[in-house]
């Protein structure tokens, strides 16, 4: 499919689901569209936002105590936190030794997300599971801090599904095709509408 063109059954919404019909109408309209539910959908994003990506590794033969075969153990993350000046502060951590990386990663993750009122992950359910599993494994005060990070992971589907569309978005509308631009556009339009 060509970028910016709707596929069969999407144009004008004839027989399509409400979401596809709305998206098809916006695609063929050729201009930025803002839905009536945008302000409510972005209300959760007030203050500083951190954009998080977590990666795991899982060996067939576990080389860390407390792991089972193919356990998804977080081994790295990347976090871009808004700096309040229109830019981002980048923080990252990667396991660089054969030992168990979970405690060191958890401490770095808590530090990277400190001060962020919202944490927008690349994959919400995966990131939440990683953070909660870390908390379960580590326990104590660090677990409480990790659960606070998990609490700040939003449910993004309402923002991605229908409140805002720009012709620059790809025709196949996925959350992974531009999370930061989508959220930035949504926050901007919510502030001026």
Biotite code that builds the C-alpha atoms (Angstrom):
import biotite.structure as struc

atoms = struc.array([
    struc.Atom([0.000, 0.000, 0.000], chain_id="A", res_id=1, res_name="UNK", atom_name="CA", element="C"),
    struc.Atom([1.118, 3.491, -0.708], chain_id="A", res_id=2, res_name="UNK", atom_name="CA", element="C"),
    struc.Atom([1.747, 5.718, 2.264], chain_id="A", res_id=3, res_name="UNK", atom_name="CA", element="C"),
    struc.Atom([-1.259, 7.881, 3.100], chain_id="A", res_id=4, res_name="UNK", atom_name="CA", element="C"),
    struc.Atom([-3.803, 5.833, 1.111], chain_id="A", res_id=5, res_name="UNK", atom_name="CA", element="C"),
    struc.Atom([-6.593, 3.774, 2.574], chain_id="A", res_id=6, res_name="UNK", atom_name="CA", element="C"),
    struc.Atom([-6.990, 0.129, 1.635], chain_id="A", res_id=7, res_name="UNK", atom_name="CA", element="C"),
    struc.Atom([-10.161, -1.564, 0.309], chain_id="A", res_id=8, res_name="UNK", atom_name="CA", element="C"),
    struc.Atom([-13.191, -1.249, 2.554], chain_id="A", res_id=9, res_name="UNK", atom_name="CA", element="C"),
    struc.Atom([-11.786, 1.698, 4.479], chain_id="A", res_id=10, res_name="UNK", atom_name="CA", element="C"),
    struc.Atom([-12.650, 4.737, 2.335], chain_id="A", res_id=11, res_name="UNK", atom_name="CA", element="C"),
    struc.Atom([-15.678, 6.514, 3.658], chain_id="A", res_id=12, res_name="UNK", atom_name="CA", element="C"),
    struc.Atom([-16.370, 3.754, 6.165], chain_id="A", res_id=13, res_name="UNK", atom_name="CA", element="C"),
    struc.Atom([-18.855, 1.800, 4.015], chain_id="A", res_id=14, res_name="UNK", atom_name="CA", element="C"),
    struc.Atom([-19.374, -1.439, 5.936], chain_id="A", res_id=15, res_name="UNK", atom_name="CA", element="C"),
    struc.Atom([-16.171, -0.994, 7.941], chain_id="A", res_id=16, res_name="UNK", atom_name="CA", element="C"),
    struc.Atom([-15.869, -0.952, 11.699], chain_id="A", res_id=17, res_name="UNK", atom_name="CA", element="C"),
    struc.Atom([-16.369, 2.504, 13.260], chain_id="A", res_id=18, res_name="UNK", atom_name="CA", element="C"),
    struc.Atom([-12.618, 2.887, 13.829], chain_id="A", res_id=19, res_name="UNK", atom_name="CA", element="C"),
    struc.Atom([-11.722, 1.933, 10.262], chain_id="A", res_id=20, res_name="UNK", atom_name="CA", element="C"),
    struc.Atom([-14.483, 4.130, 8.857], chain_id="A", res_id=21, res_name="UNK", atom_name="CA", element="C"),
    struc.Atom([-13.268, 7.118, 10.859], chain_id="A", res_id=22, res_name="UNK", atom_name="CA", element="C"),
    struc.Atom([-9.650, 6.455, 9.902], chain_id="A", res_id=23, res_name="UNK", atom_name="CA", element="C"),
    struc.Atom([-10.624, 6.025, 6.239], chain_id="A", res_id=24, res_name="UNK", atom_name="CA", element="C"),
    struc.Atom([-12.492, 9.330, 6.271], chain_id="A", res_id=25, res_name="UNK", atom_name="CA", element="C"),
    struc.Atom([-9.481, 11.040, 7.794], chain_id="A", res_id=26, res_name="UNK", atom_name="CA", element="C"),
    struc.Atom([-7.110, 9.421, 5.300], chain_id="A", res_id=27, res_name="UNK", atom_name="CA", element="C"),
    struc.Atom([-9.130, 10.617, 2.328], chain_id="A", res_id=28, res_name="UNK", atom_name="CA", element="C"),
    struc.Atom([-9.655, 14.076, 3.868], chain_id="A", res_id=29, res_name="UNK", atom_name="CA", element="C"),
    struc.Atom([-5.967, 14.933, 3.454], chain_id="A", res_id=30, res_name="UNK", atom_name="CA", element="C"),
    struc.Atom([-5.758, 17.120, 6.552], chain_id="A", res_id=31, res_name="UNK", atom_name="CA", element="C"),
    struc.Atom([-5.084, 16.752, 10.243], chain_id="A", res_id=32, res_name="UNK", atom_name="CA", element="C"),
    struc.Atom([-8.192, 15.649, 12.122], chain_id="A", res_id=33, res_name="UNK", atom_name="CA", element="C"),
    struc.Atom([-8.825, 15.814, 15.860], chain_id="A", res_id=34, res_name="UNK", atom_name="CA", element="C"),
    struc.Atom([-11.545, 13.679, 17.421], chain_id="A", res_id=35, res_name="UNK", atom_name="CA", element="C"),
    struc.Atom([-13.822, 14.880, 20.220], chain_id="A", res_id=36, res_name="UNK", atom_name="CA", element="C"),
    struc.Atom([-12.339, 12.457, 22.785], chain_id="A", res_id=37, res_name="UNK", atom_name="CA", element="C"),
    struc.Atom([-8.751, 13.705, 22.462], chain_id="A", res_id=38, res_name="UNK", atom_name="CA", element="C"),
    struc.Atom([-8.652, 15.843, 25.608], chain_id="A", res_id=39, res_name="UNK", atom_name="CA", element="C"),
    struc.Atom([-9.832, 12.937, 27.740], chain_id="A", res_id=40, res_name="UNK", atom_name="CA", element="C"),
    struc.Atom([-7.431, 10.477, 26.102], chain_id="A", res_id=41, res_name="UNK", atom_name="CA", element="C"),
    struc.Atom([-4.354, 12.623, 26.767], chain_id="A", res_id=42, res_name="UNK", atom_name="CA", element="C"),
    struc.Atom([-5.366, 13.834, 30.235], chain_id="A", res_id=43, res_name="UNK", atom_name="CA", element="C"),
    struc.Atom([-3.072, 11.171, 31.714], chain_id="A", res_id=44, res_name="UNK", atom_name="CA", element="C"),
    struc.Atom([-0.012, 12.845, 30.123], chain_id="A", res_id=45, res_name="UNK", atom_name="CA", element="C"),
    struc.Atom([0.632, 15.858, 32.310], chain_id="A", res_id=46, res_name="UNK", atom_name="CA", element="C"),
    struc.Atom([4.128, 16.895, 33.289], chain_id="A", res_id=47, res_name="UNK", atom_name="CA", element="C"),
    struc.Atom([7.353, 15.193, 32.250], chain_id="A", res_id=48, res_name="UNK", atom_name="CA", element="C"),
    struc.Atom([7.109, 12.105, 30.048], chain_id="A", res_id=49, res_name="UNK", atom_name="CA", element="C"),
    struc.Atom([9.719, 9.368, 29.710], chain_id="A", res_id=50, res_name="UNK", atom_name="CA", element="C"),
    struc.Atom([9.774, 7.089, 26.644], chain_id="A", res_id=51, res_name="UNK", atom_name="CA", element="C"),
    struc.Atom([10.966, 3.604, 27.588], chain_id="A", res_id=52, res_name="UNK", atom_name="CA", element="C"),
    struc.Atom([12.082, 0.515, 25.691], chain_id="A", res_id=53, res_name="UNK", atom_name="CA", element="C"),
    struc.Atom([13.009, -2.661, 27.605], chain_id="A", res_id=54, res_name="UNK", atom_name="CA", element="C"),
    struc.Atom([14.714, -5.705, 26.111], chain_id="A", res_id=55, res_name="UNK", atom_name="CA", element="C"),
    struc.Atom([15.038, -9.190, 27.575], chain_id="A", res_id=56, res_name="UNK", atom_name="CA", element="C"),
    struc.Atom([17.158, -12.252, 27.012], chain_id="A", res_id=57, res_name="UNK", atom_name="CA", element="C"),
    struc.Atom([16.246, -15.853, 27.738], chain_id="A", res_id=58, res_name="UNK", atom_name="CA", element="C"),
    struc.Atom([18.658, -18.750, 27.479], chain_id="A", res_id=59, res_name="UNK", atom_name="CA", element="C"),
    struc.Atom([17.644, -22.374, 26.981], chain_id="A", res_id=60, res_name="UNK", atom_name="CA", element="C"),
    struc.Atom([20.080, -23.282, 29.742], chain_id="A", res_id=61, res_name="UNK", atom_name="CA", element="C"),
    struc.Atom([19.734, -20.645, 32.473], chain_id="A", res_id=62, res_name="UNK", atom_name="CA", element="C"),
    struc.Atom([23.016, -19.192, 33.627], chain_id="A", res_id=63, res_name="UNK", atom_name="CA", element="C"),
    struc.Atom([21.510, -17.084, 36.391], chain_id="A", res_id=64, res_name="UNK", atom_name="CA", element="C"),
    struc.Atom([20.256, -18.320, 39.759], chain_id="A", res_id=65, res_name="UNK", atom_name="CA", element="C"),
    struc.Atom([16.503, -18.231, 40.097], chain_id="A", res_id=66, res_name="UNK", atom_name="CA", element="C"),
    struc.Atom([15.848, -18.497, 36.338], chain_id="A", res_id=67, res_name="UNK", atom_name="CA", element="C"),
    struc.Atom([14.110, -21.196, 34.332], chain_id="A", res_id=68, res_name="UNK", atom_name="CA", element="C"),
    struc.Atom([14.779, -22.104, 30.703], chain_id="A", res_id=69, res_name="UNK", atom_name="CA", element="C"),
    struc.Atom([13.753, -19.281, 28.373], chain_id="A", res_id=70, res_name="UNK", atom_name="CA", element="C"),
    struc.Atom([12.838, -16.923, 31.231], chain_id="A", res_id=71, res_name="UNK", atom_name="CA", element="C"),
    struc.Atom([12.573, -13.373, 29.881], chain_id="A", res_id=72, res_name="UNK", atom_name="CA", element="C"),
    struc.Atom([15.157, -11.588, 32.021], chain_id="A", res_id=73, res_name="UNK", atom_name="CA", element="C"),
    struc.Atom([15.494, -7.828, 31.379], chain_id="A", res_id=74, res_name="UNK", atom_name="CA", element="C"),
    struc.Atom([19.039, -7.196, 30.163], chain_id="A", res_id=75, res_name="UNK", atom_name="CA", element="C"),
    struc.Atom([18.843, -3.654, 28.789], chain_id="A", res_id=76, res_name="UNK", atom_name="CA", element="C"),
    struc.Atom([16.694, -0.567, 28.500], chain_id="A", res_id=77, res_name="UNK", atom_name="CA", element="C"),
    struc.Atom([16.721, 2.788, 26.786], chain_id="A", res_id=78, res_name="UNK", atom_name="CA", element="C"),
    struc.Atom([14.865, 5.787, 28.192], chain_id="A", res_id=79, res_name="UNK", atom_name="CA", element="C"),
    struc.Atom([14.368, 9.266, 26.719], chain_id="A", res_id=80, res_name="UNK", atom_name="CA", element="C"),
    struc.Atom([13.026, 11.637, 29.367], chain_id="A", res_id=81, res_name="UNK", atom_name="CA", element="C"),
    struc.Atom([11.842, 15.116, 28.448], chain_id="A", res_id=82, res_name="UNK", atom_name="CA", element="C"),
    struc.Atom([14.275, 17.694, 29.782], chain_id="A", res_id=83, res_name="UNK", atom_name="CA", element="C"),
    struc.Atom([11.813, 20.615, 30.089], chain_id="A", res_id=84, res_name="UNK", atom_name="CA", element="C"),
    struc.Atom([13.628, 22.608, 27.369], chain_id="A", res_id=85, res_name="UNK", atom_name="CA", element="C"),
    struc.Atom([12.103, 20.889, 24.348], chain_id="A", res_id=86, res_name="UNK", atom_name="CA", element="C"),
    struc.Atom([14.719, 18.142, 24.224], chain_id="A", res_id=87, res_name="UNK", atom_name="CA", element="C"),
    struc.Atom([15.340, 14.747, 25.756], chain_id="A", res_id=88, res_name="UNK", atom_name="CA", element="C"),
    struc.Atom([17.793, 13.308, 28.229], chain_id="A", res_id=89, res_name="UNK", atom_name="CA", element="C"),
    struc.Atom([18.838, 9.815, 27.132], chain_id="A", res_id=90, res_name="UNK", atom_name="CA", element="C"),
    struc.Atom([19.630, 7.136, 29.696], chain_id="A", res_id=91, res_name="UNK", atom_name="CA", element="C"),
    struc.Atom([20.434, 3.527, 28.929], chain_id="A", res_id=92, res_name="UNK", atom_name="CA", element="C"),
    struc.Atom([21.659, 0.414, 30.659], chain_id="A", res_id=93, res_name="UNK", atom_name="CA", element="C"),
    struc.Atom([22.904, -2.894, 29.263], chain_id="A", res_id=94, res_name="UNK", atom_name="CA", element="C"),
    struc.Atom([24.152, -6.019, 31.034], chain_id="A", res_id=95, res_name="UNK", atom_name="CA", element="C"),
    struc.Atom([27.884, -6.280, 30.495], chain_id="A", res_id=96, res_name="UNK", atom_name="CA", element="C"),
    struc.Atom([28.795, -9.254, 32.678], chain_id="A", res_id=97, res_name="UNK", atom_name="CA", element="C"),
    struc.Atom([27.619, -12.856, 33.011], chain_id="A", res_id=98, res_name="UNK", atom_name="CA", element="C"),
    struc.Atom([26.070, -12.270, 36.449], chain_id="A", res_id=99, res_name="UNK", atom_name="CA", element="C"),
    struc.Atom([22.421, -11.596, 37.204], chain_id="A", res_id=100, res_name="UNK", atom_name="CA", element="C"),
    struc.Atom([21.661, -8.099, 35.811], chain_id="A", res_id=101, res_name="UNK", atom_name="CA", element="C"),
    struc.Atom([18.253, -7.599, 37.418], chain_id="A", res_id=102, res_name="UNK", atom_name="CA", element="C"),
    struc.Atom([19.139, -5.585, 40.516], chain_id="A", res_id=103, res_name="UNK", atom_name="CA", element="C"),
    struc.Atom([21.534, -3.232, 38.702], chain_id="A", res_id=104, res_name="UNK", atom_name="CA", element="C"),
    struc.Atom([19.065, -2.788, 35.836], chain_id="A", res_id=105, res_name="UNK", atom_name="CA", element="C"),
    struc.Atom([16.203, -2.137, 38.266], chain_id="A", res_id=106, res_name="UNK", atom_name="CA", element="C"),
    struc.Atom([18.164, 0.574, 40.090], chain_id="A", res_id=107, res_name="UNK", atom_name="CA", element="C"),
    struc.Atom([19.131, 2.250, 36.806], chain_id="A", res_id=108, res_name="UNK", atom_name="CA", element="C"),
    struc.Atom([15.537, 2.012, 35.536], chain_id="A", res_id=109, res_name="UNK", atom_name="CA", element="C"),
    struc.Atom([14.116, 3.644, 38.662], chain_id="A", res_id=110, res_name="UNK", atom_name="CA", element="C"),
    struc.Atom([16.694, 6.433, 38.332], chain_id="A", res_id=111, res_name="UNK", atom_name="CA", element="C"),
    struc.Atom([15.953, 6.926, 34.614], chain_id="A", res_id=112, res_name="UNK", atom_name="CA", element="C"),
    struc.Atom([12.197, 7.226, 35.253], chain_id="A", res_id=113, res_name="UNK", atom_name="CA", element="C"),
    struc.Atom([12.539, 9.443, 38.327], chain_id="A", res_id=114, res_name="UNK", atom_name="CA", element="C"),
    struc.Atom([10.602, 12.678, 37.967], chain_id="A", res_id=115, res_name="UNK", atom_name="CA", element="C"),
    struc.Atom([8.529, 11.447, 35.021], chain_id="A", res_id=116, res_name="UNK", atom_name="CA", element="C"),
    struc.Atom([4.801, 11.748, 35.633], chain_id="A", res_id=117, res_name="UNK", atom_name="CA", element="C"),
    struc.Atom([4.124, 9.375, 32.741], chain_id="A", res_id=118, res_name="UNK", atom_name="CA", element="C"),
    struc.Atom([6.258, 6.614, 31.269], chain_id="A", res_id=119, res_name="UNK", atom_name="CA", element="C"),
    struc.Atom([5.388, 5.684, 27.690], chain_id="A", res_id=120, res_name="UNK", atom_name="CA", element="C"),
    struc.Atom([6.854, 2.324, 26.715], chain_id="A", res_id=121, res_name="UNK", atom_name="CA", element="C"),
    struc.Atom([7.231, 0.923, 23.230], chain_id="A", res_id=122, res_name="UNK", atom_name="CA", element="C"),
    struc.Atom([5.108, -2.068, 24.322], chain_id="A", res_id=123, res_name="UNK", atom_name="CA", element="C"),
    struc.Atom([3.008, -1.396, 27.435], chain_id="A", res_id=124, res_name="UNK", atom_name="CA", element="C"),
    struc.Atom([2.086, -4.958, 28.397], chain_id="A", res_id=125, res_name="UNK", atom_name="CA", element="C"),
    struc.Atom([5.631, -6.249, 27.853], chain_id="A", res_id=126, res_name="UNK", atom_name="CA", element="C"),
    struc.Atom([7.238, -3.390, 29.795], chain_id="A", res_id=127, res_name="UNK", atom_name="CA", element="C"),
    struc.Atom([4.723, -3.730, 32.640], chain_id="A", res_id=128, res_name="UNK", atom_name="CA", element="C"),
    struc.Atom([5.362, -7.477, 32.867], chain_id="A", res_id=129, res_name="UNK", atom_name="CA", element="C"),
    struc.Atom([9.151, -6.906, 32.926], chain_id="A", res_id=130, res_name="UNK", atom_name="CA", element="C"),
    struc.Atom([8.926, -4.255, 35.652], chain_id="A", res_id=131, res_name="UNK", atom_name="CA", element="C"),
    struc.Atom([6.476, -6.246, 37.811], chain_id="A", res_id=132, res_name="UNK", atom_name="CA", element="C"),
    struc.Atom([8.570, -9.429, 37.415], chain_id="A", res_id=133, res_name="UNK", atom_name="CA", element="C"),
    struc.Atom([11.635, -7.461, 38.523], chain_id="A", res_id=134, res_name="UNK", atom_name="CA", element="C"),
    struc.Atom([9.726, -6.218, 41.572], chain_id="A", res_id=135, res_name="UNK", atom_name="CA", element="C"),
    struc.Atom([8.586, -9.757, 42.419], chain_id="A", res_id=136, res_name="UNK", atom_name="CA", element="C"),
    struc.Atom([12.133, -11.080, 42.114], chain_id="A", res_id=137, res_name="UNK", atom_name="CA", element="C"),
    struc.Atom([13.872, -8.310, 44.058], chain_id="A", res_id=138, res_name="UNK", atom_name="CA", element="C"),
    struc.Atom([11.402, -7.420, 46.819], chain_id="A", res_id=139, res_name="UNK", atom_name="CA", element="C"),
    struc.Atom([11.913, -4.699, 49.439], chain_id="A", res_id=140, res_name="UNK", atom_name="CA", element="C"),
    struc.Atom([12.152, -0.961, 48.832], chain_id="A", res_id=141, res_name="UNK", atom_name="CA", element="C"),
    struc.Atom([13.369, -1.443, 45.265], chain_id="A", res_id=142, res_name="UNK", atom_name="CA", element="C"),
    struc.Atom([10.251, -3.489, 44.498], chain_id="A", res_id=143, res_name="UNK", atom_name="CA", element="C"),
    struc.Atom([8.054, -0.639, 45.752], chain_id="A", res_id=144, res_name="UNK", atom_name="CA", element="C"),
    struc.Atom([9.900, 1.804, 43.487], chain_id="A", res_id=145, res_name="UNK", atom_name="CA", element="C"),
    struc.Atom([9.521, -0.559, 40.520], chain_id="A", res_id=146, res_name="UNK", atom_name="CA", element="C"),
    struc.Atom([5.788, -0.937, 41.179], chain_id="A", res_id=147, res_name="UNK", atom_name="CA", element="C"),
    struc.Atom([5.569, 2.866, 41.149], chain_id="A", res_id=148, res_name="UNK", atom_name="CA", element="C"),
    struc.Atom([7.199, 2.799, 37.688], chain_id="A", res_id=149, res_name="UNK", atom_name="CA", element="C"),
    struc.Atom([4.664, 0.157, 36.580], chain_id="A", res_id=150, res_name="UNK", atom_name="CA", element="C"),
    struc.Atom([1.816, 2.346, 37.900], chain_id="A", res_id=151, res_name="UNK", atom_name="CA", element="C"),
    struc.Atom([2.944, 5.194, 35.609], chain_id="A", res_id=152, res_name="UNK", atom_name="CA", element="C"),
    struc.Atom([2.787, 3.045, 32.444], chain_id="A", res_id=153, res_name="UNK", atom_name="CA", element="C"),
    struc.Atom([-0.346, 4.269, 30.627], chain_id="A", res_id=154, res_name="UNK", atom_name="CA", element="C"),
    struc.Atom([-2.856, 2.485, 28.484], chain_id="A", res_id=155, res_name="UNK", atom_name="CA", element="C"),
    struc.Atom([-2.170, 4.068, 25.069], chain_id="A", res_id=156, res_name="UNK", atom_name="CA", element="C"),
    struc.Atom([-4.699, 2.441, 22.783], chain_id="A", res_id=157, res_name="UNK", atom_name="CA", element="C"),
    struc.Atom([-7.346, 5.179, 23.242], chain_id="A", res_id=158, res_name="UNK", atom_name="CA", element="C"),
    struc.Atom([-4.813, 7.776, 22.072], chain_id="A", res_id=159, res_name="UNK", atom_name="CA", element="C"),
    struc.Atom([-3.636, 5.708, 19.113], chain_id="A", res_id=160, res_name="UNK", atom_name="CA", element="C"),
    struc.Atom([-7.007, 4.428, 17.927], chain_id="A", res_id=161, res_name="UNK", atom_name="CA", element="C"),
    struc.Atom([-9.100, 7.467, 17.161], chain_id="A", res_id=162, res_name="UNK", atom_name="CA", element="C"),
    struc.Atom([-8.621, 10.915, 18.643], chain_id="A", res_id=163, res_name="UNK", atom_name="CA", element="C"),
    struc.Atom([-6.002, 12.284, 16.211], chain_id="A", res_id=164, res_name="UNK", atom_name="CA", element="C"),
    struc.Atom([-4.829, 11.661, 12.670], chain_id="A", res_id=165, res_name="UNK", atom_name="CA", element="C"),
    struc.Atom([-2.318, 13.473, 10.497], chain_id="A", res_id=166, res_name="UNK", atom_name="CA", element="C"),
    struc.Atom([-1.709, 12.700, 6.798], chain_id="A", res_id=167, res_name="UNK", atom_name="CA", element="C"),
    struc.Atom([1.950, 12.075, 7.667], chain_id="A", res_id=168, res_name="UNK", atom_name="CA", element="C"),
    struc.Atom([0.912, 8.985, 9.683], chain_id="A", res_id=169, res_name="UNK", atom_name="CA", element="C"),
    struc.Atom([1.246, 5.739, 7.707], chain_id="A", res_id=170, res_name="UNK", atom_name="CA", element="C"),
    struc.Atom([-1.894, 4.205, 6.172], chain_id="A", res_id=171, res_name="UNK", atom_name="CA", element="C"),
    struc.Atom([-1.384, 1.081, 8.266], chain_id="A", res_id=172, res_name="UNK", atom_name="CA", element="C"),
    struc.Atom([-1.979, 2.662, 11.640], chain_id="A", res_id=173, res_name="UNK", atom_name="CA", element="C"),
    struc.Atom([0.149, 0.958, 14.295], chain_id="A", res_id=174, res_name="UNK", atom_name="CA", element="C"),
    struc.Atom([1.284, 2.227, 17.653], chain_id="A", res_id=175, res_name="UNK", atom_name="CA", element="C"),
    struc.Atom([4.837, 1.160, 16.767], chain_id="A", res_id=176, res_name="UNK", atom_name="CA", element="C"),
    struc.Atom([4.960, 3.437, 13.701], chain_id="A", res_id=177, res_name="UNK", atom_name="CA", element="C"),
    struc.Atom([5.695, 6.626, 15.574], chain_id="A", res_id=178, res_name="UNK", atom_name="CA", element="C"),
    struc.Atom([4.783, 6.629, 19.254], chain_id="A", res_id=179, res_name="UNK", atom_name="CA", element="C"),
    struc.Atom([6.557, 9.880, 20.113], chain_id="A", res_id=180, res_name="UNK", atom_name="CA", element="C"),
    struc.Atom([5.237, 11.873, 17.111], chain_id="A", res_id=181, res_name="UNK", atom_name="CA", element="C"),
    struc.Atom([1.706, 10.579, 17.731], chain_id="A", res_id=182, res_name="UNK", atom_name="CA", element="C"),
    struc.Atom([1.748, 11.513, 21.406], chain_id="A", res_id=183, res_name="UNK", atom_name="CA", element="C"),
    struc.Atom([3.379, 14.885, 20.702], chain_id="A", res_id=184, res_name="UNK", atom_name="CA", element="C"),
    struc.Atom([0.736, 15.690, 18.085], chain_id="A", res_id=185, res_name="UNK", atom_name="CA", element="C"),
    struc.Atom([-2.070, 14.576, 20.406], chain_id="A", res_id=186, res_name="UNK", atom_name="CA", element="C"),
    struc.Atom([-0.761, 16.643, 23.322], chain_id="A", res_id=187, res_name="UNK", atom_name="CA", element="C"),
    struc.Atom([-0.357, 19.709, 21.097], chain_id="A", res_id=188, res_name="UNK", atom_name="CA", element="C"),
    struc.Atom([-3.881, 19.512, 19.671], chain_id="A", res_id=189, res_name="UNK", atom_name="CA", element="C"),
    struc.Atom([-5.393, 18.819, 23.083], chain_id="A", res_id=190, res_name="UNK", atom_name="CA", element="C"),
    struc.Atom([-3.825, 22.039, 24.341], chain_id="A", res_id=191, res_name="UNK", atom_name="CA", element="C"),
    struc.Atom([-5.204, 24.204, 21.517], chain_id="A", res_id=192, res_name="UNK", atom_name="CA", element="C"),
    struc.Atom([-8.650, 22.633, 21.055], chain_id="A", res_id=193, res_name="UNK", atom_name="CA", element="C"),
])
